[in-house]
Amino acid sequence: MTEQLQPDVVLLADGPTGFAALRSLAAHCRVVQIFRRPDQPDASALRAFANNRGIPVATMQDLNQLQKAIAELRPAAVVISSFDRIIPPQILALCRFVNVHYSLLPHYRGRANVNWAIINGETTAGISIHLVIPELDGGNLLFQQAIPIGANDTVTSLYERLNAIQERELGGVVVRAITGYQGTSQDTDDASYGCARVPEDGEIDWRQPTDTIDRLIRGLTPPFPGAFTHLDGQRLIITSASPRLDAPCYIGRVPGRIVGRSPSEGWVDVLTGDGVLRMFSVLPANSEQPCAAASVIGSTRATLGLSRLDLFRRIVALEDRLASLERLKCAHE
């Protein structure tokens, strides 16, 4: 396709899928504007790619900017990839909108779909490219492909595979939609939804089964905040772990208790609700790089998590501190 025949498109791109979307669109279309949200981390690779091709990148403060851009640029389509604001019907009516969604629609509409797929123990994930209508992740399907979720897959590895599919397919799919392809309808009776996740949702409950905890850890790897616990009251992110399949049978069980560690190999074993999880690397509070679990957890007497007794002790200590400050204040009055 020659440059003169390439359709103009606007890209709404945040998060871990936007750069793959831009590369795919740039190979088939003329990207005339990129919008990103103001609270997203700097995407230096995306910005460098756009700058090299003279594509303007703007921070979107509100959706009125998008409405104005459509009126001025008159794109053949607006493409959405990792952009979590709902586009109102009056803006959707201005031109064709195409969305990239990392699930097998109509299943897992909504938020955090790849995370939920791992956390819920699904055996497949997928990518759907669809037309946008005034219904959450509704609209005809233009393209869809499933990928298997392996026992060692993380959300990071799934995003890498899904991004590769998006980069290969998105540009061509958008061109086909612009030239009239309407896709196939979704069966709304089969629709299911994932709710948004916040960092606090990543707290590990060591009373849960080992596989459940393992999936939570694998479902929150970078660029997500990570599954975490507490050690001596400080947050500790578990960055790499796996169920220990050859673990001894513990009749006496305190979930969260450290039951083994190897200073030389760096791993630490912790009891779960039904087995043992071997932790290989962790990210302590105020640290930027993961380190060996055994370099942080130094005793088999340690218990991960916040117990009610620990919380009670901290409340008492805080009350004592406040009382001491109050006495000091009174002494100086």
VOZARO-834576 format. One record per atom (N, C-alpha, C, O): residue in three letters; x, y, z. Coordinates in steps of 0.02 Angstrom, whole numbers, plus 50000, padded with zeros to 5 digits. Example, Ala and Ser with C-alpha at 12.3 -4.5 7.8 and 13.67 -1.06 7.14 Angstrom:
BEGIN
ALA506604971650390/ALA506154977550390/ALA506604983550390/ALA507124983450423/SER506424988850354/SER506844994750357/SER506455000250394/SER506705005750402/
END
This chain:
BEGIN
MET500424994150000/MET500005000050000/MET500445006250000/MET500885006950043/THR500345010749953/THR500755016749950/THR500545021550004/THR499995021150032/GLU501005026250020/GLU500865030850074/GLU500245035050060/GLU499875036750106/GLN500125036749995/GLN499555040949978/GLN498895037449992/GLN498385040750003/LEU498895030749991/LEU498275027050001/LEU498185024850074/LEU497655022150092/GLN498675026050115/GLN498625023950184/GLN498105028250220/GLN498135034450216/PRO497635025250256/PRO497125029050291/PRO497415032450353/PRO497885029950384/ASP497135038250370/ASP497335041750431/ASP496985038750491/ASP496385037450490/VAL497365037750544/VAL497075035150606/VAL497355038950666/VAL497915041650663/VAL496965039250718/VAL497165041950783/VAL497225036050830/VAL496815031550830/LEU497755036150872/LEU497875030650919/LEU497805033050990/LEU498125037951010/LEU497405029551030/LEU497365030651102/LEU497755024851134/LEU497535019151130/ALA498335026351165/ALA498795021051185/ALA499095022351253/ALA499465027251262/ASP498935018151300/ASP499245018151366/ASP499475011151382/ASP499335006451345/GLY499835010451436/GLY499985003951463/GLY500444999751419/GLY500785002351375/PRO500454993251431/PRO500954988751401/PRO500794986551330/PRO501184982651301/THR500244988851300/THR500074986651232/THR500144992151180/THR500114990751120/GLY500224998351202/GLY500205004051156/GLY500755004151104/GLY500635005951047/PHE501365002251124/PHE501915002651077/PHE501844997551021/PHE501984999150963/ALA501624991551038/ALA501494986450986/ALA500954988850938/ALA500994987750878/ALA500434992150965/ALA499904994750923/ALA500185000050875/ALA500014999950816/LEU500605004450900/LEU500875009750858/LEU501305006850802/LEU501235009050744/ARG501725002050818/ARG502154999150766/ARG501734995750711/ARG501894996250652/SER501204992350732/SER500784988950683/SER500404993950639/SER500374993150578/LEU500124999150670/LEU499755004050632/LEU500205007850584/LEU500015009350528/ALA500815009450607/ALA501275013350565/ALA501465009650502/ALA501665012850452/ALA501415003050502/ALA501584999050443/ALA501024998850392/ALA501144996950334/HIS500415000750411/HIS499845000250366/HIS499445006650359/HIS499075007450310/CYS499525011250405/CYS499115017350407/CYS499565023450417/CYS500175022850428/ARG499255029250413/ARG499615035350431/ARG499345037650498/ARG498795040150503/VAL499755036650550/VAL499545038650618/VAL499645046150624/VAL500205048650620/VAL499085049750633/VAL499125057050632/VAL499115060050702/VAL499245066050710/GLN498965056050753/GLN498955058650821/GLN498955052750870/GLN498625047750858/ILE499335053450924/ILE499315048650979/ILE499105052351042/ILE499375057751057/PHE498635049551078/PHE498435052351143/PHE498605047351198/PHE498515041251190/ARG498865050051254/ARG499005046051313/ARG498715049551374/ARG498615055551374/ARG498595045651426/ARG498345048651488/ARG498915052051526/ARG499495049951519/PRO498755057151565/PRO499285060751600/PRO499615056951657/PRO500175058551676/ASP499275051851685/ASP499545048451743/ASP499905041951726/ASP500035037851770/GLN500085040951663/GLN500435034951642/GLN501185035951645/GLN501435041451633/PRO501555030451659/PRO502285030951659/PRO502545033051590/PRO502225031751540/ASP503125036151590/ASP503415038351527/ASP503555032351482/ASP503845027351505/ALA503345032651420/ALA503455027351372/ALA503975029951322/ALA503805032151267/SER504605029651341/SER505135032651301/SER505195029351232/SER505315032851183/ALA505105022751229/ALA505175019351165/ALA504615021451117/ALA504735022751058/LEU504005021851143/LEU503435024151102/LEU503555031251077/LEU503445032751019/ARG503765035651123/ARG503865042651104/ARG504435043351054/ARG504385047451008/ALA504975039551062/ALA505535039951014/ALA505305037550945/ALA505485040650895/PHE504925032050943/PHE504665029550880/PHE504225034750846/PHE504295036050786/ALA503775037850885/ALA503335042950857/ALA503725049050834/ALA503585051750780/ASN504195051350873/ASN504585057250854/ASN504975056150790/ASN505025060650748/ASN505245050150781/ASN505625048550720/ASN505195048750658/ASN505445049550603/ARG504535048050667/ARG504075048050610/ARG503635054250608/ARG503165054650569/GLY503785058950651/GLY503405065250651/GLY502695064550674/GLY502265068350653/ILE502555059550717/ILE501875058450742/ILE501805062150808/ILE502175060650855/PRO501345066950813/PRO501265070550876/PRO500985066050932/PRO500525062150920/VAL501265066750991/VAL501025063151051/VAL500785068351100/VAL501165072751121/ALA500155067851120/ALA499865072751166/ALA499595069251228/ALA499385063551225/THR499605072951283/THR499295070551344/THR498555072451343/THR498375078251333/MET498135067551354/MET497415068851352/MET497165070551422/MET497155066151466/GLN496985076751433/GLN496705078851497/GLN495965077251502/GLN495725075351556/ASP495605077851446/ASP494895076051446/ASP494705074051375/ASP495075075251328/LEU494125070851368/LEU493925068151304/LEU493725073451253/LEU493635071951194/ASN493645079651275/ASN493505085051228/ASN494085085851178/ASN493975087851121/GLN494695084251200/GLN495275084551155/GLN495195079551098/GLN495355081051041/LEU494945073551114/LEU494835068551062/LEU494295070851014/LEU494375070150953/GLN493755073651039/GLN493215076150997/GLN493475081550949/GLN493295081650890/LYS493885086050975/LYS494165091350934/LYS494645088450881/LYS494625090650824/ALA495055083650900/ALA495525080650853/ALA495165077150796/ALA495375077550738/ILE494625073650811/ILE494235070250758/ILE493945075350710/ILE493955074350649/ALA493705080950737/ALA493415086150694/ALA493945089250650/ALA493805090950592/GLU494545090150677/GLU495075093550638/GLU495435088750590/GLU495575090650533/LEU495585082750613/LEU495995078050573/LEU495575073550529/LEU495825070850480/ARG494935072650546/ARG494475068350509/ARG494785061550493/ARG494835059650434/PRO495005057850545/PRO495315051250532/PRO494805046150507/PRO494205046750519/ALA495065041150472/ALA494635035650450/ALA494435031250509/ALA493925027850507/ALA494845031250561/ALA494695027250621/ALA495085029850680/ALA495625032750673/VAL494815028650739/VAL495175029550802/VAL495295022550829/VAL494825018650836/VAL495915021050845/VAL496105014450870/VAL496285015050944/VAL496655019550964/ILE496025010450984/ILE496115010551056/ILE496525004351077/ILE496344998751059/SER497065005551114/SER497454999951141/SER497705001851210/SER498125006451216/SER497464998551261/SER497635000151331/SER497445007351347/SER497875011451364/PHE496815008951342/PHE496555015551359/PHE495905014351395/PHE495415012051365/ASP495885015851461/ASP495335013251502/ASP494775018251516/ASP494365017051560/ARG494745023651479/ARG494175028151487/ARG493615026251438/ARG493755024351382/ILE493005026851461/ILE492435025351418/ILE492305031051370/ILE492245036851391/ILE492265029551306/ILE492125034651255/ILE491375035451250/ILE491025030551237/PRO491105041451261/PRO490385042451260/PRO490095041651190/PRO490445042551140/PRO489445039951185/PRO489135038651120/PRO489195044451070/PRO489275043251010/GLN489165050651095/GLN489185056351048/GLN489865056851013/GLN489905059450958/ILE490405054351045/ILE491055054351012/ILE491125048150968/ILE491415048550914/LEU490865042450991/LEU490885036450949/LEU490525037450883/LEU490685034250833/ALA490035041850883/ALA489645042950822/ALA490025047050769/ALA489805047550712/LEU490605049850788/LEU490965054250743/LEU491365050550690/LEU491455053050634/CYS491595044450706/CYS491975040550657/CYS492005033350681/CYS491715031550732/ARG492345029150643/ARG492415022050662/ARG492925021450719/ARG493455024550718/PHE492755017350769/PHE493205015950824/PHE493355008450826/PHE492905004350820/VAL493995006750834/VAL494214999750838/VAL494604998950903/VAL495035003050919/ASN494454993650941/ASN494774992551006/ASN495144985851007/ASN494934980950977/VAL495724985951041/VAL496104979851053/VAL495974977751126/VAL496064981651172/HIS495764971451135/HIS495584969051202/HIS495914962251211/HIS495834957751170/TYR496294961551266/TYR496654955351277/TYR496244950251315/TYR496404948551373/SER495724947751284/SER495354941951307/SER494974939151248/SER494964942151194/LEU494664933351258/LEU494264930251205/LEU493544932451214/LEU493134928751242/LEU493384938451191/LEU492714941051198/LEU492204936151168/LEU492344932851118/PRO491604935851199/PRO491334940251250/PRO491544938551322/PRO491294941651369/HIS491994933751331/HIS492234932151398/HIS492754937251421/HIS493144939851381/TYR492744938751485/TYR493214943451514/TYR493184950351482/TYR493694953251463/ARG492584952951475/ARG492534960051461/ARG492774963951523/ARG492824961151577/GLY492924970351513/GLY493104974351571/GLY493854974851582/GLY494234975551534/ARG494064974651645/ARG494754976451664/ARG495174970451682/ARG494924965051698/ALA495834971551680/ALA496344966951707/ALA496264959851680/ALA496334955051718/ASN496114959151616/ASN495914952651589/ASN496464947451589/ASN496344941651604/VAL497074949551572/VAL497624944751571/VAL497804942751642/VAL497954936851656/ASN497794947551688/ASN497914945951758/ASN497404940851784/ASN497594935851814/TRP496774942351772/TRP496244937851796/TRP496294930951765/TRP496154925951799/ALA496494930551702/ALA496534924051669/ALA497034919451706/ALA496894913551716/ILE497614922251725/ILE498104918251763/ILE497854917051834/ILE497874911351858/ILE497624922251868/ILE497404921551937/ILE496834916551944/ILE496804912851993/ASN496384916351895/ASN495814911851897/ASN495974904751872/ASN495534900351874/GLY496584903651850/GLY496774897051828/GLY496514895151759/GLY496434889151745/GLU496394899951716/GLU496174898451648/GLU496734894951610/GLU497324895851625/THR496554890851561/THR497054887351520/THR497214891151456/THR497704889451422/THR496804896151439/THR496934900051379/THR496824907451394/THR496424909351436/ALA497194911651358/ALA497074918851355/ALA496974920451281/ALA496944915951239/GLY496924926851265/GLY496824928351195/GLY496794935751181/GLY496804939851226/ILE496744937351117/ILE496674944251093/ILE496064944751050/ILE495934940351007/SER495674949951060/SER495104951451017/SER495184958650992/SER495344963151030/ILE495064959550928/ILE495034966250898/ILE494324967250874/ILE494064963250835/HIS493994972550897/HIS493284973150884/HIS493084980450871/HIS493434985050891/LEU492524981250838/LEU492224987850830/LEU491944990150897/LEU491734986050938/VAL491954996650909/VAL491724999350973/VAL491015002050965/VAL490865005750919/ILE490594999951012/ILE489915002451016/ILE489805004951088/ILE490225003751131/PRO489245008451101/PRO489125010851170/PRO488925005151218/PRO488395005351249/GLU489355000251223/GLU489264994551268/GLU489964992051286/GLU490374991351241/LEU490094990851349/LEU490774989051370/LEU491034982951333/LEU490774977451341/ASP491554984051293/ASP491884978751254/ASP491394974851211/ASP491494968951197/GLY490864978251190/GLY490404975351142/GLY490644976851071/GLY491214978951062/GLY490224975851022/GLY490404977250953/GLY490654971050917/GLY490914966350948/ASN490584971050852/ASN490764965250812/ASN491504963650816/ASN491924968150820/LEU491654957150816/LEU492344954850818/LEU492644954950748/LEU492374952150701/LEU493224958350742/LEU493584958750679/LEU494134953550675/LEU494324951350621/PHE494404951650733/PHE494944946750736/PHE494964943950806/PHE494824947550854/GLN495144937550811/GLN495214934450877/GLN495694928550872/GLN495674924750824/GLN496124927950923/GLN496584922250925/GLN496714920350997/GLN496834924751039/ALA496704913851011/ALA496834911251078/ALA497564909151084/ALA497874907251034/ILE497834909451145/ILE498494906751160/ILE498434902651224/ILE498044904351268/PRO498834897251230/PRO498804893251291/PRO499174896751348/PRO499644900451337/ILE498944895551409/ILE499294897851469/ILE499644891851499/ILE499324887151521/GLY500304892151501/GLY500694886751530/GLY500764887351605/GLY500594892451634/ALA501004881951636/ALA501064881751709/ALA501554886951735/ALA501504889051793/ASN502044889051694/ASN502544893851715/ASN502434900751685/ASN502844905251695/ASP501904901651648/ASP501774908151617/ASP501634913451670/ASP501324911951722/THR501874919451658/THR501714925251699/THR501324930151657/THR501274929351596/VAL501034935251689/VAL500684940351651/VAL501174943851604/VAL500974946151551/THR501814944351624/THR502324947351581/THR502414943351517/THR502414946151462/SER502484936751523/SER502594932651464/SER501984932451419/SER502044932251358/LEU501374932551449/LEU500774932651408/LEU500714939151369/LEU500524939151311/TYR500874944851402/TYR500854951151366/TYR501344951251308/TYR501194954051255/GLU501924948351317/GLU502414948151263/GLU502134944351203/GLU502204946551146/ARG501814938751215/ARG501524934751161/ARG500924938251129/ARG500854938151068/LEU500504941251170/LEU499914944651143/LEU500114950951105/LEU499814952551054/ASN500614954551131/ASN500854960351095/ASN501134958551026/ASN501034962250978/ALA501474952751022/ALA501734950550958/ALA501164949150908/ALA501224950850849/ILE500624946250932/ILE500054945050888/ILE499744951750867/ILE499574952750809/GLN499674956350915/GLN499384962850899/GLN499804966350847/GLN499534969150799/GLU500464966350855/GLU500894969750807/GLU500834966750737/GLU500874970250687/ARG500754960150734/ARG500694956850670/ARG500024958250636/ARG499994958750575/GLU499484958850675/GLU498814958750646/GLU498444965450646/GLU498044966650600/LEU498574969850694/LEU498144975650704/LEU498084980050643/LEU497534981750622/GLY498654982050614/GLY498634986650558/GLY498204984150501/GLY497794987850474/GLY498294977850482/GLY497904974950428/GLY497164974450445/GLY496734975650402/VAL497014972750508/VAL496314972250529/VAL495974979150526/VAL495404979650504/VAL496324984350547/VAL496044991050546/VAL495904993250473/VAL495384996150459/VAL496374991850429/VAL496264993550358/VAL495654989950330/VAL495254992950294/ARG495574983550348/ARG494984979850324/ARG494344982850351/ARG493844983250316/ALA494354984950414/ALA493764988050444/ALA493594994650410/ALA493014996150398/ILE494114998450394/ILE494015004950361/ILE493715003950291/ILE493325008050267/THR493904998550259/THR493664997250190/THR493024993250189/THR492804991050135/GLY492704992250247/GLY492034989550247/GLY491914983150284/GLY491334981150291/TYR492424979750307/TYR492324973450343/TYR491964974750409/TYR492194978950448/GLN491414971250421/GLN491004972350480/GLN491104967150535/GLN490854968050591/GLY491474961750521/GLY491604956750572/GLY490994952550589/GLY490504952350552/THR491034949150646/THR490504944850669/THR490264947050738/THR490664949650778/SER489634946150752/SER489344948550814/SER489554944250873/SER489704938250865/GLN489564947250933/GLN489704943550994/GLN489044940651021/GLN488504943451012/ASP489104935051056/ASP488534932151090/ASP488504935051160/ASP488864932751205/THR488094940051170/THR488084943551234/THR487834939051291/THR487964940551349/ASP487484933651275/ASP487264929051327/ASP487854925551361/ASP487784923151418/ASP488424925251327/ASP489024922051355/ASP489494927051386/ASP490044925151407/ALA489304933351391/ALA489764938451416/ALA489914937451490/ALA489484935651530/SER490554938651507/SER490764938751577/SER491234944751585/SER491484947451536/TYR491344946651648/TYR491694952951660/TYR492224952251715/TYR492144948451762/GLY492764955951706/GLY493284956451757/GLY493274963451786/GLY493244968351749/CYS493304963851853/CYS493314970551883/CYS494034973251884/CYS494504969451874/ALA494094979651895/ALA494744982751900/ALA495124980051961/ALA494814978052011/ARG495774980051957/ARG496204978152013/ARG496614984152036/ARG496814988351995/VAL496724984552100/VAL497154989752129/VAL497734986252163/VAL497684980352179/PRO498294989852176/PRO498884986552205/PRO498744982752270/PRO499054977552282/GLU498274985152311/GLU498134981852374/GLU497824974952364/GLU497834970752410/ASP497544973552305/ASP497254967052292/ASP497784961552287/ASP497624955652286/GLY498414963552284/GLY498954958652276/GLY499204955752341/GLY499704952052340/GLU498894957252398/GLU499124954452461/GLU499004946952464/GLU498454944552450/ILE499514943252483/ILE499484935952486/ILE499164933652551/ILE499354935952605/ASP498684929252546/ASP498394925952604/ASP498704918952607/ASP498524914652567/TRP499154917852654/TRP499534911552656/TRP499094905652675/TRP499314899952672/ARG498474906852696/ARG498014901352711/ARG497724898252647/ARG497434892852649/GLN497804901752591/GLN497554899252527/GLN497974893352503/GLN498534892452526/PRO497704889252456/PRO498094883852427/PRO498714886352391/PRO498734892052367/THR499224882152387/THR499854884052355/THR499754886352283/THR500034891452263/ASP499344882652245/ASP499244884452174/ASP498904891252168/ASP499054895052122/THR498454892852213/THR498114899352211/THR498614904952223/THR498594910052188/ILE499054904052271/ILE499564909152285/ILE500044909752227/ILE500244915252208/ASP500244904052199/ASP500704904152142/ASP500404907952083/ASP500754911752050/ARG499754906952070/ARG499434910552014/ARG499394918052028/ARG499474922051982/LEU499274919852091/LEU499264927052107/LEU499934930152094/LEU499974935652066/ILE500474926852113/ILE501154929552102/ILE501284930152027/ILE501534935252004/ARG501124924951989/ARG501244925051916/ARG500784929951880/ARG500954932451826/GLY500214931451910/GLY499734935951879/GLY499874943251891/GLY499524947551864/LEU500394944851931/LEU500524951851949/LEU501244953851938/LEU501484958551969/THR501604950351894/THR502294952051878/THR502314958451837/THR501804960751814/PRO502914961551829/PRO502964967951792/PRO502634967651724/PRO502674962551690/PRO502294973151705/PRO502314979851734/PRO501814981051791/PRO501684986751808/PHE501544975751819/PHE501054976451872/PHE501394976551940/PHE501974974651945/PRO501044978851993/PRO501374980352057/PRO501654974352095/PRO502094975152137/GLY501404968352081/GLY501684962452114/GLY501264960052172/GLY500914963852206/ALA501284953352183/ALA500974950352242/ALA501434951452301/ALA502044950852295/PHE501144952952359/PHE501564954952416/PHE501324951852481/PHE500744949752487/THR501774951752529/THR501634949752597/THR501984954752642/THR502204960052619/HIS502054953152706/HIS502404957452752/HIS502904953352793/HIS502764947652812/LEU503484956352805/LEU504004953452847/LEU504194958652898/LEU504444964052881/ASP504084957152962/ASP504224962053016/ASP503864968653002/ASP504134974053016/GLY503264968252976/GLY502864974152965/GLY503014977952901/GLY502674982752885/GLN503524975752863/GLN503714979152801/GLN503474975152741/GLN503504969052739/ARG503224978852691/ARG502974975552630/ARG503544972052594/ARG504094974652587/LEU503394965952570/LEU503884961952534/LEU503534958952473/LEU503084954952480/ILE503754960952414/ILE503464958352352/ILE503814951952333/ILE504434951552333/ILE503424946752316/ILE503704940352294/ILE503744940652218/ILE503234940652184/THR504354940652192/THR504444941552120/THR504514935052082/THR504364934752022/SER504754929752116/SER504824923252082/SER504744917652133/SER505054917752186/ALA504304912952117/ALA504174907352162/ALA503844901752123/ALA503624902752066/SER503814895852153/SER503454890352123/SER503264885352176/SER503604884752227/PRO502714881652167/PRO502524876452215/PRO503064871152221/PRO503354869052172/ARG503184868952282/ARG503664863552293/ARG503274856952290/ARG502874855552335/LEU503394853152238/LEU503004847052226/LEU503244841252270/LEU502864836552282/ASP503864841652295/ASP504134836152335/ASP504154838052409/ASP504564835452447/ALA503724842552430/ALA503744845052499/ALA503544839552549/ALA503124835352533/PRO503844839752609/PRO503624835152662/PRO502894836652681/PRO502634842052667/CYS502584831852714/CYS501894832752738/CYS501914835952807/CYS502174832952854/TYR501654842052813/TYR501644845552876/TYR500964844552909/TYR500444846852884/ILE500964840952966/ILE500354840153005/ILE500224846253048/ILE499664848753052/GLY500764848753079/GLY500734855153113/GLY500874860653063/GLY501414860753033/ARG500394865053053/ARG500454869852997/ARG500264876853020/ARG499714877953045/VAL500734881553011/VAL500604888553022/VAL500704892052955/VAL501264893552936/PRO500164893452918/PRO500244896752853/PRO500654903152858/PRO500514907452901/GLY501144903852814/GLY501594909552815/GLY502244908252851/GLY502704912252845/ARG502304902652889/ARG502904901152926/ARG503454898652879/ARG503334894552835/ILE504054901352887/ILE504624899052848/ILE504844892352875/ILE504944891552935/VAL504914887352830/VAL505094880552852/VAL505744878152820/VAL505964872452833/GLY506054882252780/GLY506694880252750/GLY506994885952712/GLY506644890252685/ARG507664886152709/ARG508004891352671/ARG508694888752652/ARG508994884652687/SER508954891352596/SER509614889552573/SER510004895852560/SER509904899152509/PRO510464897752606/PRO510864903752594/PRO511284903352531/PRO511404908352498/SER511514897252514/SER511934896552455/SER511544897052390/SER511784899952341/GLU510944894152388/GLU510534894252327/GLU510034899952327/GLU509774901752274/GLY509904902852385/GLY509484908852389/GLY508744907852398/GLY508384912752407/TRP508504901652398/TRP507784900552403/TRP507554900152476/TRP507954899052522/VAL506914901152485/VAL506584900652550/VAL505924896952541/VAL505554898552494/ASP505784892152585/ASP505144888452582/ASP504664891352634/ASP504854892552691/VAL504044892252614/VAL503534894952660/VAL502914890552656/VAL502714888252603/LEU502604889452714/LEU501994885352717/LEU501404889252690/LEU501324895252703/THR500974885852654/THR500344888552629/THR499774884752664/THR499884881152712/GLY499184885752639/GLY498614882252668/GLY498624874852658/GLY498314871052696/ASP498974872452605/ASP498964865252592/ASP499634862452571/ASP499674856552554/GLY500164866452570/GLY500804863952547/GLY501364868852562/GLY501354872352612/VAL501854868952516/VAL502444873152525/VAL502574876952459/VAL502554873952405/LEU502704883352465/LEU502904887352408/LEU503644889152416/LEU503854891552468/ARG504024887952364/ARG504734889752365/ARG504824896552332/ARG504664897452273/MET505074901352370/MET505184908152345/MET505924908852325/MET506374907152363/PHE506024911352265/PHE506704912152239/PHE506954919352245/PHE507534920452265/SER506534924152230/SER506744931152234/SER506184935452260/SER505594933952251/VAL506384940852294/VAL505904945452325/VAL506134952552313/VAL506714953852296/LEU505674957152322/LEU505834964252317/LEU505634967652382/LEU505044968852394/PRO506134969252424/PRO505974972552488/PRO505724979652478/PRO505814982652425/ALA505404982352530/ALA505184989252528/ALA505784993852518/ALA506324992652544/ASN505684999152479/ASN506195004152465/ASN506785001352426/ASN507325004252427/SER506684995852392/SER507204993052349/SER506964993152277/SER506364992452264/GLU507424993952230/GLU507244994352160/GLU507354987852122/GLU507054986752070/GLN507784983452148/GLN507944977252114/GLN507804971252158/GLN507944971352217/PRO507514965852129/PRO507404959752167/PRO508064956752190/PRO508584957852160/CYS508034952852244/CYS508614949452269/CYS508414942552293/CYS507814940952296/ALA508904938352308/ALA508764931552331/ALA508344931752395/ALA508474935752440/ALA507844927452398/ALA507394927452456/ALA507774926152521/ALA507614929152572/ALA508274921652519/ALA508634919952580/ALA509074925652606/ALA509274925552664/SER509214930552563/SER509614936252585/SER509194941252625/SER509464945552659/VAL508544940552622/VAL508084944952658/VAL507754941352716/VAL507674944252770/ILE507574935052707/ILE507234931052759/ILE507754926552790/ILE507984921752759/GLY507934928052852/GLY508514924752881/GLY508364919452932/GLY508834916652961/SER507734917752945/SER507594913052999/SER506984908752983/SER506504911152953/THR507004902453005/THR506424898152999/THR505924899353055/THR505414895853059/ARG506064904153098/ARG505574906253148/ARG505134911953123/ARG504644913753154/ALA505324914653066/ALA504944920353039/ALA504274917953010/ALA504214912352985/THR503784922353015/THR503124921052986/THR502934926952943/THR502944932652965/LEU502764925452880/LEU502574930752833/LEU501844932652843/LEU501434928552860/GLY501704938952830/GLY501014941452837/GLY500934945452901/GLY501384945752943/LEU500354948452907/LEU500184952452966/LEU499674948653008/LEU499104947852988/SER499894946353067/SER499434942853112/SER499054947953154/SER499264953753160/ARG498504945753183/ARG498124950153228/ARG498544952153289/ARG498484957753313/LEU498954947553313/LEU499384949053370/LEU499894954453351/LEU500044958953390/ASP500174953853291/ASP500664958753269/ASP500334965653262/ASP500624970653283/LEU499734965753234/LEU499384972153228/LEU499214975053297/LEU499274981053307/PHE499014970653344/PHE498864972953411/PHE499484976053444/PHE499434981353475/ARG500054972753437/ARG500674975353466/ARG500844982153436/ARG501074986653472/ARG500734982853372/ARG500904989253340/ARG500424994853363/ARG500625000553371/ILE499794993053374/ILE499314997953399/ILE499505000153469/ILE499495006053485/VAL499684995253511/VAL499894996953579/VAL500515001353578/VAL500565006253616/ALA500994999653536/ALA501605003653532/ALA501455010753508/ALA501745015553533/LEU500985011353461/LEU500795018053437/LEU500435021953491/LEU500555027953500/GLU500005018553529/GLU499655021953584/GLU500155024353636/GLU500095029853662/ASP500645020153652/ASP501165022053701/ASP501555028053676/ASP501725032553714/ARG501705028053612/ARG502075033653583/ARG501675040053587/ARG501945045353604/LEU501035039553570/LEU500605045553573/LEU500535048053645/LEU500545054153657/ALA500475043353692/ALA500415045453763/ALA501055048853786/ALA501035053753823/SER501635046253764/SER502275049353781/SER502325056353754/SER502565060953788/LEU502115057253691/LEU502125063953661/LEU501655068753697/LEU501805074653705/GLU501075066053718/GLU500595070253753/GLU500885072453821/GLU500805078253841/ARG501215067853856/ARG501525069653920/ARG502075074853910/ARG502155079453950/LEU502465074053856/LEU502995078853841/LEU502715085753825/LEU502985090853845/LYS502145085753790/LYS501825092153775/LYS501575095553838/LYS501655101553846/CYS501265091553882/CYS501005094453944/CYS501565097253988/CYS501475102254022/ALA502155093853988/ALA502715095954029/ALA502985102754007/ALA503295106354047/HIS502885104453943/HIS503155110753918/HIS502635116253918/HIS502775121853897/GLU502035114853942/GLU501515119953945/GLU501505123454013/GLU501095127954024/
END
